[in-house]
Amino acid sequence: MVLGAYSFFDVMMSMLVFFAWILVIAWVIMLMIDNFRRTDHSGWAKAAWFVFLIFFPIIGAISYVIVRPKPPAVAEIGPPSDGQHVVDRIAKLDELKSKGAISDAEYADLKRKAIATP
């Protein structure tokens, strides 16, 4: 290749490919972090997803995003903040129960925890 034969278009395409790979690598790393933070997976499931993401990064990442279950709806409540009252938390639980996002047993358990939280 002769010096100077690398056109502006070639430079832009090289940059596009380079930054696309950076995005893919960052996405796969974020999915690995999500995989290991999940509490609903067993250790073997986490290891299998890790190996799948390492050896087949693009296919593994797409399939992980499609297959993984949504986090429980109880996560919408979140930890109590200083200004949040128990009544507000129970009202949010009632709303989730009426939508069918949580069962009666989960409602009773979470209500008991909300009342016990200062």
Kinemage of the C-alpha trace (Angstrom):
@kinemage 1
@onewidth
@group {chain A} dominant
@subgroup {mainchain}
@vectorlist {calphas} color= white
{ca met a 1} P 0.000 0.000 0.000
{ca val a 2} L 1.405 3.339 -1.029
{ca leu a 3} L 1.614 6.023 1.620
{ca gly a 4} L -1.287 8.379 1.108
{ca ala a 5} L -3.465 5.794 -0.638
{ca tyr a 6} L -5.601 5.491 2.480
{ca ser a 7} L -8.592 7.692 1.668
{ca phe a 8} L -10.764 9.693 4.035
{ca phe a 9} L -13.560 7.145 3.556
{ca asp a 10} L -11.202 4.339 4.577
{ca val a 11} L -10.258 6.228 7.742
{ca met a 12} L -13.909 6.835 8.625
{ca met a 13} L -14.838 3.190 8.028
{ca ser a 14} L -11.899 2.003 10.142
{ca met a 15} L -13.001 4.297 12.959
{ca leu a 16} L -16.599 3.101 12.643
{ca val a 17} L -15.558 -0.559 12.868
{ca phe a 18} L -13.200 0.151 15.786
{ca phe a 19} L -15.830 1.990 17.838
{ca ala a 20} L -18.507 -0.577 16.992
{ca trp a 21} L -16.278 -3.284 18.474
{ca ile a 22} L -15.698 -1.119 21.553
{ca leu a 23} L -19.489 -0.858 21.960
{ca val a 24} L -19.954 -4.616 21.565
{ca ile a 25} L -17.228 -5.358 24.110
{ca ala a 26} L -18.716 -2.873 26.597
{ca trp a 27} L -22.198 -4.392 26.082
{ca val a 28} L -20.907 -7.914 26.704
{ca ile a 29} L -19.075 -6.777 29.858
{ca met a 30} L -22.246 -5.090 31.164
{ca leu a 31} L -24.218 -8.282 30.512
{ca met a 32} L -21.602 -10.318 32.383
{ca ile a 33} L -21.915 -7.959 35.340
{ca asp a 34} L -25.711 -8.285 35.185
{ca asn a 35} L -25.394 -12.070 35.002
{ca phe a 36} L -23.286 -12.311 38.148
{ca arg a 37} L -25.450 -9.845 40.102
{ca arg a 38} L -28.662 -11.798 39.507
{ca thr a 39} L -29.975 -13.772 42.446
{ca asp a 40} L -32.440 -15.871 40.448
{ca his a 41} L -29.693 -17.817 38.604
{ca ser a 42} L -27.804 -20.766 40.047
{ca gly a 43} L -24.038 -20.824 39.987
{ca trp a 44} L -24.034 -23.252 37.072
{ca ala a 45} L -26.374 -21.035 35.071
{ca lys a 46} L -24.122 -18.050 35.685
{ca ala a 47} L -21.082 -20.055 34.587
{ca ala a 48} L -22.857 -21.296 31.454
{ca trp a 49} L -23.942 -17.772 30.477
{ca phe a 50} L -20.398 -16.514 31.130
{ca val a 51} L -18.871 -19.147 28.839
{ca phe a 52} L -21.537 -18.505 26.197
{ca leu a 53} L -20.849 -14.745 26.320
{ca ile a 54} L -17.087 -15.275 26.075
{ca phe a 55} L -17.066 -17.726 23.142
{ca phe a 56} L -20.050 -16.318 21.212
{ca pro a 57} L -20.200 -12.654 22.261
{ca ile a 58} L -22.755 -11.273 19.818
{ca ile a 59} L -25.076 -14.292 19.676
{ca gly a 60} L -24.672 -14.811 23.435
{ca ala a 61} L -25.444 -11.180 24.239
{ca ile a 62} L -28.540 -11.082 22.056
{ca ser a 63} L -29.841 -14.388 23.429
{ca tyr a 64} L -29.122 -13.330 27.045
{ca val a 65} L -31.149 -10.138 26.578
{ca ile a 66} L -34.038 -12.076 25.024
{ca val a 67} L -34.058 -15.079 27.374
{ca arg a 68} L -33.360 -13.538 30.774
{ca pro a 69} L -36.436 -12.959 32.905
{ca lys a 70} L -37.538 -9.527 33.953
{ca pro a 71} L -36.615 -8.487 37.474
{ca pro a 72} L -39.465 -8.895 39.947
{ca ala a 73} L -42.040 -6.124 40.097
{ca val a 74} L -41.272 -5.665 43.775
{ca ala a 75} L -38.095 -3.873 42.709
{ca glu a 76} L -40.335 -0.928 41.746
{ca ile a 77} L -40.835 -0.194 45.429
{ca gly a 78} L -37.138 0.166 46.198
{ca pro a 79} L -35.573 0.863 49.547
{ca pro a 80} L -37.343 3.340 51.798
{ca ser a 81} L -36.104 6.902 51.604
{ca asp a 82} L -36.110 9.409 54.444
{ca gly a 83} L -39.262 11.180 53.281
{ca gln a 84} L -41.217 8.076 52.329
{ca his a 85} L -43.837 6.937 54.825
{ca val a 86} L -45.033 3.430 55.503
{ca val a 87} L -48.454 4.396 54.174
{ca asp a 88} L -46.947 5.332 50.801
{ca arg a 89} L -45.119 2.013 50.606
{ca ile a 90} L -48.281 0.067 51.448
{ca ala a 91} L -50.219 2.060 48.838
{ca lys a 92} L -47.605 1.085 46.247
{ca leu a 93} L -47.919 -2.552 47.328
{ca asp a 94} L -51.734 -2.338 46.978
{ca glu a 95} L -51.289 -0.972 43.481
{ca leu a 96} L -48.919 -3.810 42.520
{ca lys a 97} L -51.302 -6.385 44.010
{ca ser a 98} L -54.282 -4.967 42.112
{ca lys a 99} L -52.278 -5.124 38.852
{ca gly a 100} L -51.478 -8.760 39.575
{ca ala a 101} L -47.741 -8.126 39.704
{ca ile a 102} L -47.431 -9.725 43.147
{ca ser a 103} L -49.355 -12.531 44.811
{ca asp a 104} L -51.278 -12.375 48.083
{ca ala a 105} L -48.460 -14.136 49.931
{ca glu a 106} L -45.851 -11.718 48.540
{ca tyr a 107} L -48.133 -8.823 49.439
{ca ala a 108} L -48.481 -9.990 53.034
{ca asp a 109} L -44.734 -10.559 53.395
{ca leu a 110} L -43.800 -7.193 51.880
{ca lys a 111} L -46.439 -5.381 53.922
{ca arg a 112} L -45.028 -6.942 57.088
{ca lys a 113} L -41.521 -5.817 56.070
{ca ala a 114} L -42.744 -2.301 55.220
{ca ile a 115} L -44.399 -1.953 58.606
{ca ala a 116} L -41.284 -3.255 60.379
{ca thr a 117} L -39.030 -0.790 58.503
{ca pro a 118} L -38.562 2.456 60.460
